[in-house]
Amino acid sequence: MNFKIENNIPIPPVDRGKRRKPNSLSKVLDALKVGQSFVVPIPEGTNPLAFRNQIGYAKTIIKHKRKDNFSITTREVDGGIRVWRTK
């Protein structure tokens, strides 16, 4: 694969107006207590690994918001991905 190196291409400004609102996954993670868990159904046609990455992203957002040692672990189970709060 060949790439064309270019000069003087301006970098577009960051669009701060499109920030994500907390989704239902983030809200459930934020309410989860240590030892609790829940199953997230994997949408039809979605790669399970890609969906686990979305869960990890939501965890990162919660962890930065809370500023504590919030931690989760996930496992693929029948019916989806189970999420446990471990810290």
Backbone bond lengths (Angstrom), bond angles and torsions (degrees), N, CA, C in turn:
res aa  C-N    CA-C-N  psi(-1)  N-CA   C-N-CA  omega(-1)  CA-C   N-CA-C  phi
1 M - - - 1.453 - - 1.520 107.99 -
2 N 1.292 116.77 134.08 1.460 122.27 179.10 1.519 110.07 -107.17
3 F 1.317 114.80 142.46 1.465 121.46 177.78 1.511 108.54 -118.59
4 K 1.306 116.50 141.97 1.454 122.15 177.96 1.524 108.55 -97.56
5 I 1.303 117.42 119.39 1.463 122.13 177.46 1.517 107.89 -84.27
6 E 1.339 115.39 129.63 1.463 120.55 -176.65 1.526 110.00 -123.01
7 N 1.308 115.82 154.06 1.463 122.97 178.81 1.519 110.45 -114.04
8 N 1.334 115.72 154.62 1.461 123.61 171.24 1.528 113.82 58.90
9 I 1.320 117.39 37.22 1.464 121.61 174.37 1.527 106.20 -94.43
10 P 1.345 119.07 115.80 1.464 120.21 -177.19 1.538 111.84 -68.01
11 I 1.313 114.92 144.72 1.463 121.21 176.45 1.521 107.86 -84.94
12 P 1.343 118.01 124.57 1.469 119.36 179.29 1.527 110.81 -66.82
13 P 1.332 116.97 150.51 1.467 119.13 178.61 1.528 110.91 -66.73
14 V 1.334 114.93 154.78 1.463 120.97 176.61 1.516 108.40 -72.42
15 D 1.325 116.60 132.22 1.460 121.10 179.09 1.525 108.67 -89.23
16 R 1.309 117.19 98.15 1.471 121.81 -178.14 1.524 112.54 -79.17
17 G 1.312 118.24 -7.31 1.452 121.73 -177.29 1.517 114.05 -79.57
18 K 1.310 118.44 -10.45 1.454 121.16 -175.60 1.522 112.35 -108.27
19 R 1.296 117.57 37.24 1.459 119.68 178.37 1.512 110.28 -67.91
20 R 1.306 114.45 143.40 1.458 119.31 -179.44 1.518 111.00 -73.83
21 K 1.311 114.57 140.26 1.455 119.68 172.15 1.522 107.02 -85.72
22 P 1.329 117.44 151.66 1.464 118.01 178.28 1.524 110.27 -58.47
23 N 1.324 116.03 130.28 1.454 119.01 178.40 1.528 109.53 -92.09
24 S 1.314 116.71 178.80 1.466 120.01 -176.91 1.518 111.19 -63.04
25 L 1.336 117.96 -33.26 1.460 120.77 178.63 1.531 110.61 -63.26
26 S 1.320 116.62 -45.53 1.465 120.30 178.82 1.526 111.31 -62.20
27 K 1.325 116.26 -39.20 1.467 120.03 -179.93 1.527 111.55 -65.22
28 V 1.342 116.85 -41.34 1.464 120.01 178.81 1.527 110.12 -67.39
29 L 1.328 117.87 -43.59 1.466 120.38 178.19 1.521 111.37 -59.31
30 D 1.307 116.87 -40.44 1.461 121.02 -178.89 1.531 111.26 -65.58
31 A 1.336 117.38 -32.44 1.461 121.36 -178.52 1.527 113.14 -86.37
32 L 1.330 117.48 -13.23 1.460 122.22 -175.05 1.528 111.33 -66.87
33 K 1.333 116.36 135.04 1.463 122.14 177.10 1.531 109.11 -102.08
34 V 1.333 116.58 156.71 1.458 121.60 179.80 1.530 109.46 -54.77
35 G 1.338 116.02 131.38 1.456 121.92 -179.34 1.519 114.00 93.34
36 Q 1.324 117.77 -14.25 1.460 120.88 178.74 1.528 109.31 -88.01
37 S 1.341 114.81 157.44 1.461 119.80 177.53 1.524 109.68 -149.24
38 F 1.320 115.21 166.87 1.466 121.41 175.70 1.523 108.35 -154.52
39 V 1.330 116.25 160.12 1.464 121.87 179.10 1.522 109.03 -104.36
40 V 1.332 114.93 131.89 1.451 121.74 174.79 1.531 106.78 -103.77
41 P 1.323 118.62 114.67 1.461 119.57 177.72 1.530 110.69 -64.66
42 I 1.325 116.37 138.33 1.458 120.51 177.98 1.529 107.65 -84.82
43 P 1.328 117.55 121.29 1.466 119.48 179.32 1.530 111.38 -59.48
44 E 1.301 116.25 144.47 1.464 122.48 179.75 1.524 110.36 -54.67
45 G 1.320 116.02 131.56 1.454 121.20 177.82 1.519 114.46 82.87
46 T 1.334 117.74 2.76 1.458 121.29 179.90 1.519 109.52 -94.89
47 N 1.316 116.40 136.31 1.452 122.06 175.95 1.531 108.61 -69.25
48 P 1.347 118.71 124.61 1.472 120.47 -178.61 1.527 113.40 -56.24
49 L 1.321 117.73 -38.45 1.461 120.21 179.61 1.527 110.77 -64.96
50 A 1.319 116.81 -42.45 1.471 120.12 178.36 1.523 110.19 -63.53
51 F 1.321 116.69 -37.24 1.463 119.69 179.83 1.529 110.65 -69.49
52 R 1.330 117.59 -37.65 1.470 120.57 175.54 1.523 110.51 -62.23
53 N 1.327 116.62 -35.28 1.463 120.13 176.70 1.523 111.04 -63.63
54 Q 1.329 117.63 -36.45 1.464 120.93 176.73 1.531 110.58 -64.41
55 I 1.330 116.32 -39.27 1.463 120.49 176.87 1.527 109.54 -63.93
56 G 1.328 116.57 -42.71 1.467 120.64 177.97 1.518 112.46 -61.64
57 Y 1.333 116.38 -38.13 1.465 120.39 177.47 1.533 110.29 -64.01
58 A 1.328 116.09 -44.53 1.466 119.90 178.59 1.526 110.24 -61.27
59 K 1.334 117.15 -38.88 1.467 121.30 177.83 1.523 110.91 -61.41
60 T 1.324 116.20 -42.67 1.469 120.30 -179.93 1.521 111.12 -61.48
61 I 1.319 116.80 -42.11 1.466 121.21 178.77 1.531 109.97 -61.41
62 I 1.336 116.95 -46.98 1.464 121.17 -179.80 1.525 110.41 -62.98
63 K 1.324 117.22 -44.46 1.468 121.05 -177.71 1.527 111.30 -60.41
64 H 1.325 117.49 -41.90 1.468 120.25 178.88 1.519 111.32 -69.17
65 K 1.317 116.51 -34.73 1.463 120.66 179.50 1.527 111.05 -68.36
66 R 1.333 116.43 -42.39 1.463 121.51 -174.87 1.519 113.09 -80.61
67 K 1.325 117.04 -29.95 1.463 123.16 -178.33 1.534 111.64 57.56
68 D 1.333 116.09 41.00 1.464 120.03 173.17 1.527 107.79 -130.07
69 N 1.323 116.94 -167.10 1.458 119.60 -177.16 1.537 112.15 -93.56
70 F 1.314 117.07 36.64 1.459 123.82 178.42 1.528 109.89 -51.12
71 S 1.323 116.34 129.27 1.459 120.36 -179.61 1.524 110.16 -146.90
72 I 1.329 115.51 143.81 1.461 121.03 176.63 1.525 108.73 -131.85
73 T 1.321 115.64 164.72 1.456 121.72 169.85 1.520 107.25 -135.62
74 T 1.329 116.80 152.73 1.463 120.79 -177.50 1.520 109.66 -129.52
75 R 1.324 115.18 150.81 1.462 122.48 173.46 1.511 108.49 -142.29
76 E 1.328 115.48 141.32 1.450 119.98 174.95 1.525 107.93 -76.49
77 V 1.337 117.02 126.09 1.461 123.80 -179.51 1.525 108.72 -129.54
78 D 1.332 116.23 169.93 1.459 119.11 174.65 1.525 108.75 -58.08
79 G 1.286 116.29 126.61 1.457 120.66 177.53 1.509 114.85 94.70
80 G 1.340 118.82 -4.91 1.451 118.43 178.43 1.513 113.55 152.64
81 I 1.318 115.08 -145.17 1.461 122.53 179.20 1.514 107.67 -121.56
82 R 1.338 116.40 123.67 1.467 120.36 177.74 1.514 107.89 -89.79
83 V 1.324 115.22 135.75 1.458 123.47 -179.47 1.525 108.38 -116.49
84 W 1.341 117.07 124.03 1.459 122.37 176.91 1.524 109.32 -112.98
85 R 1.317 116.75 139.99 1.471 120.01 170.91 1.513 107.19 -89.01
86 T 1.338 117.09 125.01 1.455 121.76 -177.05 1.530 113.25 -107.97
87 K 1.308 118.29 -21.84 1.485 122.12 177.10 1.505 108.82 -141.39
